[in-house]
Amino acid sequence: MPQKSPGPAPDPSPQLRTLFPDYWRLDSLVRAEVTELSDTVLDWTSERWEWAGWSIRQQASHMASVPLRWLISRWGDQLFDDETPVPMTSERYAAFDSAEHDRRLDDRVFWEIEDILGALEEALVIVRRVLVDTTVEKARSMVVQRSLTGQWGLMRGAHPDGISENPETGEMTGMDLVATFRHIQFEFYTHIFNIQRSKMALGIAPVVRLPDAGYHTVDGWDSELPEFGSAVKEVQY
């Protein structure tokens, strides 16, 4: 009896980068908004708006630290066998995940805005490598548990998939790797939006057009824009 042909092999799962092309321009979006701003503008904060509690410098520092705090601190065992991915070193990574600075780079190492932007580019090199080396199928099969924060209820609503129940607690805190990269990307969009709001309050026009995505687009998030120039009197140029 003639053997039947096994038929064509199934198409391989695409690289994870096919879902997240913006990771190849996030650094450019941040740089466009913060380059050539004075230290006065970079360090302005205000108690008038909750989103203005962090300065533009701090917002940029947070964005530079977010990717590696997720990929190394939370995903390191699955992605890197608990080794620090090259060219990062454990000593260098300590400045990206500073215990003395709230979810930001170590200010003592990364204070000048160009140093912060350099750290962001350094982090994205590792991010892009993971996006290239990991398939979508593999990313869907990997899960970590995130902390349950006050904002997570709102943030969850921005994710169409990739969020699962913690089998031990019953809370919806599981995130696959796809949802994790979406979360990091949404953090970028939201903090760039906050930088733009700070600039608007100080009478400086935003530079980039953000996609209609990010946590600030979720119903219930404080996304109100300040009146243009409404905080100019608070600073001296």
C-alpha positions in Angstrom: 0.0 0.0 0.0 1.5 3.3 -1.0 2.3 5.6 1.9 0.4 8.9 2.2 2.4 12.1 2.0 2.7 13.7 5.4 1.7 17.0 3.8 3.4 20.4 4.3 5.0 21.1 7.6 3.1 23.7 9.7 4.3 27.2 9.5 6.8 28.1 12.3 5.6 30.5 14.9 6.7 34.1 14.1 9.3 36.0 16.1 7.8 37.9 19.0 9.1 41.1 17.5 6.3 40.9 14.9 3.9 41.9 17.6 6.0 44.7 18.9 7.7 46.7 16.2 7.6 49.9 18.3 10.5 48.6 20.4 12.7 49.7 17.5 11.6 53.3 18.0 10.7 53.8 21.6 14.1 55.4 22.4 13.6 57.8 19.6 10.2 58.9 21.0 11.6 59.5 24.4 14.7 61.3 23.0 12.5 63.6 20.8 10.5 64.8 23.9 13.4 65.4 26.3 16.3 66.6 24.2 17.4 70.2 24.6 15.1 70.8 27.6 16.7 72.9 30.4 17.4 71.5 33.8 14.7 73.7 35.2 12.1 72.1 32.9 13.5 68.6 33.4 13.2 68.9 37.2 9.9 70.7 37.4 7.3 69.0 39.6 3.9 70.2 40.9 1.4 69.2 43.6 -1.4 70.5 41.4 -1.6 67.2 39.4 -0.8 63.7 40.6 1.0 62.9 37.3 3.3 65.9 37.9 4.7 64.3 41.1 7.6 63.0 39.0 9.7 65.3 37.0 10.4 64.8 33.3 13.9 63.5 34.3 12.4 61.0 36.7 9.8 59.9 34.1 12.6 59.2 31.6 14.7 57.4 34.3 11.7 55.2 35.1 11.3 54.2 31.5 15.0 53.3 31.2 14.7 51.0 34.2 11.4 49.3 33.5 12.4 46.8 30.8 15.3 45.2 32.6 13.6 45.2 36.0 11.0 43.0 34.3 13.2 40.9 32.1 16.0 40.3 34.6 14.3 40.5 38.0 11.1 38.7 37.1 11.9 36.7 33.9 15.6 36.1 34.5 15.2 32.4 35.4 13.2 31.6 32.3 15.0 33.9 29.8 18.6 33.9 31.0 18.9 30.9 33.3 19.4 33.4 36.2 22.5 34.8 34.5 22.8 38.5 33.8 22.5 38.9 30.0 25.6 40.2 28.3 26.8 42.9 27.9 25.0 43.8 31.2 26.8 42.9 34.4 25.4 42.3 37.8 27.2 45.4 39.1 25.8 47.5 36.2 22.3 46.1 36.6 22.3 47.3 40.3 22.2 50.8 39.0 19.2 50.0 36.8 17.2 48.5 39.7 18.2 50.9 42.5 16.8 50.1 45.9 17.3 53.8 46.9 15.3 55.2 44.0 11.7 54.4 43.5 11.4 52.3 40.3 14.1 54.4 38.6 17.7 54.3 37.7 20.2 55.2 40.4 20.4 59.0 40.3 24.0 58.9 41.4 25.0 57.1 38.2 22.4 58.3 35.8 21.5 62.0 36.4 22.3 63.8 33.2 19.6 63.3 30.6 22.0 62.0 28.0 23.2 59.4 30.5 19.6 58.3 31.1 19.0 58.1 27.4 22.1 56.0 27.0 20.8 53.6 29.7 17.6 53.4 27.9 19.4 52.4 24.7 21.4 49.9 26.7 18.3 48.3 28.0 16.6 48.1 24.6 19.5 46.2 23.1 18.7 43.3 25.4 14.9 43.8 24.9 15.2 43.6 21.2 17.4 40.5 21.4 14.7 38.7 23.4 12.0 39.8 20.9 14.1 38.3 18.1 15.1 35.1 19.8 11.7 34.2 21.2 8.7 33.0 19.1 5.1 34.1 19.8 4.2 30.5 20.6 7.0 30.2 23.2 6.1 33.6 24.7 2.5 32.5 25.1 3.6 29.4 27.1 5.7 31.4 29.7 4.1 32.9 32.8 5.2 35.0 35.8 3.2 36.4 38.7 3.2 40.1 39.1 2.5 42.1 42.3 -1.1 43.2 43.0 -1.0 47.0 43.0 -3.8 49.5 43.4 -3.6 50.4 39.7 -3.6 46.8 38.4 -7.4 46.7 38.3 -7.3 49.5 35.7 -4.2 48.3 33.9 -5.6 44.8 33.4 -8.4 46.3 31.3 -5.8 47.4 28.7 -4.8 43.8 28.0 -6.9 41.8 25.6 -5.1 38.5 26.5 -2.1 37.1 28.3 -3.5 37.7 31.9 -4.2 34.6 34.0 -5.3 33.5 37.4 -2.7 32.8 40.1 -3.5 29.1 41.0 -2.4 29.8 44.6 -4.4 33.0 45.3 -7.1 33.1 42.7 -6.0 36.6 41.8 -5.6 37.7 38.1 -1.9 38.4 38.4 -0.3 35.9 36.0 1.3 37.5 32.9 2.7 35.6 29.9 5.7 37.1 28.1 3.5 38.7 25.4 1.5 40.6 28.0 4.7 41.5 29.7 6.1 43.2 26.6 2.7 44.9 26.0 2.9 46.1 29.6 6.4 47.6 29.2 5.3 49.2 25.9 2.2 50.7 27.6 4.4 52.0 30.4 6.4 53.9 27.8 3.4 55.4 26.1 1.9 56.5 29.4 5.1 58.1 30.7 5.8 59.8 27.4 2.2 61.1 27.7 3.0 62.4 31.2 6.2 64.1 29.9 4.0 65.8 27.2 1.6 67.0 29.9 4.4 68.5 31.9 5.7 70.3 28.8 2.2 71.6 28.0 1.8 72.9 31.5 5.1 74.7 31.0 4.1 76.2 27.6 6.2 73.8 25.5 4.6 71.9 22.7 4.9 68.1 22.5 7.0 66.7 19.7 5.8 63.2 18.9 2.4 61.7 18.1 1.7 58.7 20.3 -0.4 55.7 19.2 -3.9 55.3 20.6 -2.6 52.8 23.2 -1.2 52.8 26.7 -2.6 52.8 30.2 -3.6 56.4 30.0 -6.2 55.5 27.4 -8.1 53.2 29.7 -11.4 54.4 31.1 -11.0 55.7 34.6 -7.3 56.8 34.2 -6.5 60.4 34.8 -5.8 61.5 31.3 -6.9 65.2 31.5 -4.6 67.6 29.8 -3.4 70.8 31.6 -4.1 74.2 30.1 -1.2 75.1 27.9 1.2 77.3 29.9 -0.7 77.0 33.1 2.4 76.4 35.2 4.8 78.8 33.5 4.8 81.1 36.5 6.1 78.2 38.7 9.4 78.2 36.9 12.1 80.6 36.0 13.8 80.0 32.6 
